[in-house]
Amino acid sequence: MQNWDLLHSVSDLAAAPLNRIAESLRQATLPFLASSALVIFTEDCTGRPQKKAGDEGVVSRVSIAELDRLRSAMPGEDPWRTSAVIAGEEREVLALGYAPSQALLVLTDPSVTAVTAGLEGPAGSEALEEALRLLTYLWRLTARRIQEKVTDAPPSYLLESRAASAERIRVTAELVDQHSTTLETLLAALRSTSMNDAAARATVTDLAVKALVDLRTLSDRTSDLVEEPVVTAFERLREDLRPLMHFSNIDIQFIEPPANGRALPGEVAHAARAVVRGLVLAIAEQPDVRRVRAQWDCDGENLLINVRDDGLGALSPDSPSIARLQQRVQAVDGRMALEVMQGWGADISVVLPLDPPPAPGSDVAVWDLAPRELEVLQLLTAGQRNRSIAGALHISENTVKFHIRNLFRKLDVRSRAEAIALAHSAGLR
């Protein structure tokens, strides 16, 4: 890869939205290292922990359980070539880790490209080492980009994460119910005394029991990815603010949430930490602030946040920093109230609902939208363009255009703006 091409790749990765970052990384690697598919697994990104590009047969079937097993077997974070089950089949893979966030990169069926394939002996080995160095550099840049984006928790990310988390929980629950019922019925039939082949019954029973255990484990693992214990989320907030405590004269007092509080959806945990960090930084810019108190609590339905300072009440509700924090709060359907008392400091209260808003009302139901059309409309309403919608749903842009034409017909509108306005009026987010 020429230096100019590398600079272009770095620029593309730095600018890529999260739902396109896997495709950007794959395009950057293809000149020197081909692969049938590229998969990124990042637990911090709760909305979509998998980011994928390449062969549809791989990206549509690869599972979290497969990636979990591969990551657990890795000897370190350096490039590791091995054989593993990915997308239900044994494949040659090249895997790389990223220790700070425990992120994983997997390239299936990797091979050096035509640029280096014809080289043999020392020259070939040197070319391969150079390809792996470039891959490592681009991967670490990508992993840091994802980590920074998740930590910053911009409104667009929070909106997409909330929608994706809610949909995955719903689908997982349906799959668990469906397969549990099937397997439990199978167990009942095989245990029936009307069957005389005891050995066959025992063998199939063992297999069915194992399948049930695996299914429950997969369900629990999926829940782990979309939820974070409230005390763990709060401890991560303390770690985030530790440098400020160390390098400033401000004493930050933490009032911990109850240990038995309800687990937080990932997007709520990210939003809560980003909002408190932003508030503390805004407060720290004021003169004469010596103490800040940050408190979290749970009422079973909401995360309740309170931040107070002992300054002179110079924090402005109209400042750009407070406006940006309001956008994050609104992205997860929350609300923020700021009370400034001249000479007595500021008192900020934030309420973040733990559950997504109720399903759209009857206005949406009468449109008779297919599930995929509703997903497209939700992403359209969130302000995403066709390419971003295609990346989020792993479909082509032509397919997105097809769904949008159907939406216009069913909603009886002529433009995206009309569709978005109508969706908002019906309570669709």
N, C-alpha and C positions, 0 to 999 in steps of 0.2 A: 504494500500500500504506500503510495506516494504521500509526502508530507502534506500536500495540498488536500488530497482526499481525506487524510486523517483529520485535518482541521475542519473540513466540511462535516465529517461524521460527529466530531465532538460538538460542533455547533448545533446539529440536528438533535442530538441527544439532550443537550442543555435546554432546548426549546420545546421538546416533545411533551405533550400532555400525557398523563399516566396511562390513559387508555390506548395510546399509540406508541408507548415507549418500547414495547417488545418488538414491534415491526421496525422501529428506527434502529434498534440494536442489531436486529437480524440483517438489515440492509448494510449496516456498517461492517459486519463480519463477513459477508458473502464474498467480497473480493479476495480474501485470503483463506477462509475456512467455510466450506459449504456444510449445510445440514438440512435434513428434511423438515425439521421444526425447531423452534426455540421457545423454551418455557421458563418463565421467571416465577418463583414462589416466594412471596413476602408476607409473613404473618401479620406484620404491622399494618398492612394495607387491608383492613378488614372487609371493605366493600368488595374488592376483587383480589383475593390473595394470589390468584394465578393470572399472569399476563402472558399471552401466547401469540405466536405468529408462525405461519408455515403450513405444512400439510394438514388439511382439514381432518384427515383420519387420525392424526395424532392430537391436535389441539382440541378437538371436540370430545375426546375420550380419556385424556390423561386425568388422573385423579389425585386428590390431596394425599390419600393414603400411600400411593406409589411414590410421590415426591417426598413424603415424610420418611419412608423406608430408605430411600436413596440418601437423603441428607444424614440420617442416623448412621449410615454405613461409611460415610466419607471420612478419610483419614485426616483431613485438614481442609483449608480453603483454597489451596492451589489446584490447578487443572488436574482432573482425575479421569482417566479413560477407563471405562469398565462396561460390563454388560448388566442390564437391569430391565425389569418389567415396567414398561411405560406404555400407556394406552392399551393395556391388556396383552401386550406382546413383549417377548424378550428382544431387546434391541441393544446395539452398540450406542453408548452415550458418552458425552464429555460433560463433566459436571464441575462447577466452581462454586465456592461458598463466599460469603461476606460476613465475617465474624461480628462486626458491630450490631447488625440487625438480624443475624441468622438467616439472611436471604440466600436463595439457591438459584443458580443458573444451570439449565440443562439443554444441551444440543443433542438431538437424536441423529443417528447415522452420520457422524461428523467425518469429513474428509478434506484434505488440502485441495485447494482449487487448482485450475490449470496453470496458474502462475508458478506454483511450487511443485506440482505433481510430477513433472518430468525430471526433477533433480534427484540424484542418487548420492549415496555415500555421505561424506561430511557436509557437502553443500545442501543435501536434502535435510539432514538433521538440523543444520543451522537455520534453514528456512522454516522448518516446523517450530523450532524454538522461538523464532521471531514472531510467527503467527500466534503462538500461545501467549507471548508477552503482550502483543497488541490486544488479544482477546481479554486478557486479565485487566489491562488498563481501561478498556472500554467498559468492561463489566463493573469494575469498581466505581467508575464515573456514574454509570447507570444506577447502581445500588445506592450511592450517596444521593443522587437526584431524587430517587423514590423516597428515601428516608427523610430528606429535607422537606419534600412536598407533603408527606404525611404529617410530619411534626408541625409544619406551618398551618395545616388544616384550612386551606382556603374554602370559601363557600361552595365553589363548583365541586370540589372533592367531597365535601360533606354531603351535598345533595345526592351525588351519584352513589356514595357509600351507603347512605340511608336506604335508598331504593334497592340497591343490590343486596344488602343484608336482609331486608325484609323479604325479598323474593326468595333468597336462598333458604331462609328459615322455613318459609311456607312449603317450598318444594321438598326440602329434606323431611319435614314432618309428614308430608303426603307419602313419600317413598317408604319411610319407616313403617307407617300404618299399613301400606299396601303389602310390603314384603313380609312384615311380621304376621299379618293375617294369613298369607299364603303358606308360610313356613309352619305356623302353628297348626294349620289345617293338615298339612303334610304329616307333621308329627302325630296328630291324632289318628290319622288313617293308618300310619305305619305301626302304631301301637295297638291297633285293633286285634282282637283275638281271632278274627276271621282269617287272618293271614297266618299261614303255617310255616313260612320260611323264616325262622327266628334269626338266622345269621344275616339274611338280607335286611331284615328289619333293624337289627342292631347296627349294621354298617351305615344304612341310610339315615337312621336316627342320629348317629354321631355326626354325620356330615351336615344334617339339618341344624343340629344344635350349634355346631361351629359357625354355620352361616348366620344364625341368629346373633351369636356373640359378636361376629365381625360387623354385622349391620349396626348393632347398638353402639359398638366402638366407633364406627364411622360417624354415626349421628352425634356422639359426644364430642368427637374431634372437630366436627364442623361447628358445633356450638362454641367450642373453645376459641375458634378463629374469629367468631363474630361477637364474642363477649369478653369482658375483662373484669375480674373481681374489683369491687370499688376500692378496697384498701390497696390493691396492687397499683391501680391507676393513680391513687393519691400519692403513693410512695414514689412513683415515677415523676410526679409533679415536684416533689421535694428535691429529687435529684436534678431536675431541670433548673431549679432556682438556686441550687447550692452555690454555683459560681457567683451569683449576684450577692448572696449572703456573705461570701468570702471577701469580695473585693469592694464592698460598699459599707457604709456605716449604718445601713438599715437593718433592723432586727425583724426578721419575718417569723411570725408566730403561726404555727399550723394547728388547726383544730380538726382532728381526724374524723372521718365518717365512721358510723358504727360498723364493726367487723362483720356483722351478719346482714349488712345492707345488700340489696339486690345488685347483681352483676350489671355492669354498664355495657350497652352495645358499643362496639368499637368506635363508631363515628361520634358517639356522645363523649366517650373518654377522650378522644383526640380533640374534640371541640372544647371540652372543659379545660384541658391543660393549656391549649392555645389561648383561650380567653383569659385565664388567670395569669399566665405569663405576660400577656399583653397589658393587662391591668397593672400588674406590679411594675412593669417597665415604664408605663405612663406615669404612675405615681412616683417612681424613683427620679423622674426628671423634675419634679417640683422641689422648691427649696424647703428646708426646715422639716422634712419628713424623717422621723427617727424610727417609727415602728409601723409595720403592716401586719394585719391579721387576715389569714386566708382560712376559710372554713367550708367544708363540704358536709352535706347531710343528705339523707334519702327519706322519702315518704312512701316508698313502694311504687310510685308512679313517675316521680321526677327526681333528678339530681338538683339539689338546692345548694347554690354557691353564694357565699358572702365574702366580700373583700372590703376591709376598712383601713384607713390610714389616720395618723395623728398630725397631719400637716395643717396648713393654713386655709385649706379649701380652695386651692388654685386650679384644681383639675376641671377642665372645661368639657361639658357634655357634647359640645359642638366640634370638638377637635377631630381631625382626620383619623387619629389612632382609635378613638372611641367609636367612630362611624364604622371602621373596618371590623372591630370586634362585634358590633351590632349585626353586621352581615353574617358573621360566623354563627352567632346565636340564632338568627332567623333561619339559617340554612337547615337547622335541625329542629325547626318549629318551636324554638324557645323564646324567651323574653328577658330583657335586661332593664333594670331601673337604676338610675344613678342619682343620688341625693348629695348635693354639695352644700356644706355648712361653712360659711365664711368664718375663718378663725378656728374651726373645729374639725376640718378634714372632710373626706369623702366617704360615703357608704354606698357600695354597689351590690345589688342583689341580682342573681341570674337564676332562672328556672329553665332546666333542660328536660323535656319529656323523654322518658326511657323508651317509649313505644312510638312507632311511626303514627301519623294521624290516621283516623279511620279511613276505610276504603271509600273511594268517591261515591257520591250519592246517586240517586236515581237518574239524574241528568246524564251521567256517563253510561249507566246501564242501558238506556234507551238507544244509544248509538249502536249497540250490538257489535262491539269491537272484538276481534279475535285477540287472544292473549298477546301475540307478537305485535299486533297493531297498537294495543294499549301500551306496551313497553316503548314502542317508537314514539308515541304521543307524549309519554312521560319525559323521555329524554329531549324531545323537541321543546316541551314546555320549560325544561331546565336550561334552555338556551343553546343546546348542542347542535352543531351543523351535521350534514349528512355523513361526512367522513368520520366524525367522532362517534356518531350513532352506530355506524357500521363496525367500528372497532370495538365499541362497548358490547355489542350483541354478536360479534363474530360472524357477520354476514357481509355481503358485498354492498357497495354504494348503489348499484342498480336495484338490488332488493329493497334497500331503504327507500329509494324513489318510488318503487312499486307500492310499498306500504303507505307512503305519504299520499300518493294519488288516491288510494282507497280511503284513507282518512278524510281527505278533502271531500270525497263523494259522500261518505257516511255522515260527516259533520255539516255538509252543505255549506262549505266555505270555499274561497278561491285563493287564499294565500296562507303562508305560514303564520303571519301576524294574526289573522282572523282565527286560525286554529288554536294558537296559543291563548288568545284572549278568551275564546269560548271555553277552553280547558280550565283556565283560571277561574272563570265565573262558576264552573261546576265543582270547584274545590279540588281539582286535580293538581298535584305537585310533582 
